[in-house]
Amino acid sequence: MNIKTITSDHLGVFTSVACMLHCFATPLLFITQAQNSTLIHEVPFFWQSMNYLFIVISLAAITRSIQNSTSSYVKILLISSWSLFSFFIINESFEIYHIPEFFTYLAAISLSALHIYNLKYCTCKDEECCIHKN
């Protein structure tokens, strides 16, 4: 794949998958920290700040995907999934509500699936069909 052919949907899929891998790896980080120290349960700042990086990158990806999508349903679902995804990540950081991580994974999977669907079926092939031109 050429750098020029990477679309916002490719970026969105990559970001969602990277976020899921990050979430799966977090327990492993705690296990290795527990074995290397005296059971300190602090998450390193860099590791925790990656959550917000995923939110920002995924927002950029869906913003661009929405501009190039031909389906209003996909646009609404992308915004909804991103909103839930962001809420779950922020909620996890501040521990506002007890929500199982399953829902964060579900939101990330939904975002990936929507980006793949948009890439395959709903993306404008030229500048003429786009609603918002840059």
C-alpha positions as CSV (number, residue, x, y, z in Angstrom):
1,M,0.0,0.0,0.0
2,N,1.4,3.4,-1.0
3,I,1.4,6.3,1.4
4,K,-0.8,8.2,-1.0
5,T,-3.4,5.5,-0.9
6,I,-3.8,5.5,2.9
7,T,-7.2,7.0,3.6
8,S,-8.9,8.2,6.7
9,D,-10.7,4.9,6.9
10,H,-7.4,3.1,6.9
11,L,-6.2,5.4,9.7
12,G,-9.4,4.8,11.6
13,V,-9.1,1.0,11.3
14,F,-5.5,1.1,12.4
15,T,-6.2,3.4,15.4
16,S,-9.1,1.2,16.6
17,V,-7.1,-1.9,16.3
18,A,-4.1,-0.3,18.0
19,C,-6.4,0.9,20.8
20,M,-7.7,-2.6,21.3
21,L,-4.1,-4.0,21.4
22,H,-3.2,-1.3,23.9
23,C,-6.2,-2.3,26.1
24,F,-5.3,-6.0,25.9
25,A,-1.7,-5.2,26.8
26,T,-2.5,-3.1,29.8
27,P,-3.1,-6.1,32.2
28,L,0.3,-7.6,31.0
29,L,1.9,-4.3,32.0
30,F,0.4,-4.5,35.5
31,I,1.6,-8.1,35.8
32,T,5.2,-7.3,34.9
33,Q,5.1,-4.2,37.1
34,A,3.8,-6.3,40.1
35,Q,6.7,-8.7,39.6
36,N,9.3,-6.0,39.3
37,S,8.1,-3.8,42.2
38,T,6.2,-3.9,45.4
39,L,2.7,-4.1,43.9
40,I,2.5,-0.5,42.8
41,H,-0.7,-0.1,40.7
42,E,0.2,3.1,39.0
43,V,-0.1,3.3,35.2
44,P,2.8,5.0,33.6
45,F,1.9,8.5,32.2
46,F,3.0,7.6,28.7
47,W,0.8,4.5,28.7
48,Q,-2.2,6.3,30.0
49,S,-1.8,9.3,27.7
50,M,-2.0,6.9,24.7
51,N,-5.7,6.7,25.4
52,Y,-6.2,10.3,24.6
53,L,-4.0,10.0,21.5
54,F,-6.3,7.3,20.2
55,I,-9.3,9.6,20.8
56,V,-7.7,12.5,18.9
57,I,-6.5,10.4,16.0
58,S,-9.8,8.6,15.7
59,L,-11.6,11.9,15.7
60,A,-9.5,13.1,12.8
61,A,-10.1,9.9,10.9
62,I,-13.9,10.0,11.3
63,T,-14.0,13.7,10.5
64,R,-12.3,13.1,7.2
65,S,-14.3,9.8,6.6
66,I,-17.6,11.7,7.2
67,Q,-16.6,14.3,4.6
68,N,-16.0,11.6,2.0
69,S,-18.8,9.2,2.8
70,T,-21.9,8.9,0.6
71,S,-24.1,7.3,3.3
72,S,-25.8,9.4,6.0
73,Y,-26.3,6.3,8.1
74,V,-22.6,5.5,8.1
75,K,-21.9,9.1,9.1
76,I,-24.3,8.9,12.0
77,L,-23.0,5.6,13.1
78,L,-19.4,6.8,12.9
79,I,-20.1,9.8,15.1
80,S,-22.1,7.7,17.6
81,S,-19.5,5.0,17.8
82,W,-16.7,7.5,18.3
83,S,-18.7,9.3,21.0
84,L,-19.2,6.0,22.9
85,F,-15.6,5.1,22.4
86,S,-14.4,8.4,23.8
87,F,-16.9,8.3,26.7
88,F,-15.7,4.8,27.7
89,I,-12.0,5.7,27.5
90,I,-12.5,9.0,29.5
91,N,-14.8,7.1,32.0
92,E,-12.1,4.5,32.5
93,S,-9.5,7.2,33.1
94,F,-11.5,9.0,35.8
95,E,-13.5,6.0,37.0
96,I,-16.8,7.8,36.9
97,Y,-19.0,4.7,36.4
98,H,-18.2,1.1,36.6
99,I,-18.5,-0.1,33.0
100,P,-17.0,-3.4,31.9
101,E,-14.1,-3.0,29.4
102,F,-16.1,-5.2,27.0
103,F,-18.0,-2.0,26.0
104,T,-14.8,-0.2,25.1
105,Y,-13.7,-3.1,23.0
106,L,-17.1,-3.2,21.3
107,A,-17.0,0.5,20.5
108,A,-13.5,0.1,19.0
109,I,-14.6,-2.9,17.0
110,S,-17.6,-1.0,15.8
111,L,-15.4,1.9,14.7
112,S,-13.1,-0.4,12.8
113,A,-16.0,-2.2,11.1
114,L,-17.7,1.1,10.1
115,H,-14.4,2.4,8.6
116,I,-14.0,-0.9,6.7
117,Y,-17.6,-0.7,5.5
118,N,-17.3,3.0,4.5
119,L,-14.0,2.3,2.7
120,K,-15.6,-0.5,0.7
121,Y,-19.1,0.8,0.0
122,C,-19.5,4.5,0.8
123,T,-16.3,6.4,-0.1
124,C,-16.4,8.9,-2.8
125,K,-14.2,7.9,-5.7
126,D,-13.6,11.5,-6.9
127,E,-14.1,15.1,-5.7
128,E,-17.4,15.5,-7.5
129,C,-19.4,13.3,-5.1
130,C,-18.1,14.7,-1.9
131,I,-20.5,16.9,0.1
132,H,-17.8,19.0,1.7
133,K,-14.9,20.0,-0.5
134,N,-11.6,21.0,1.1
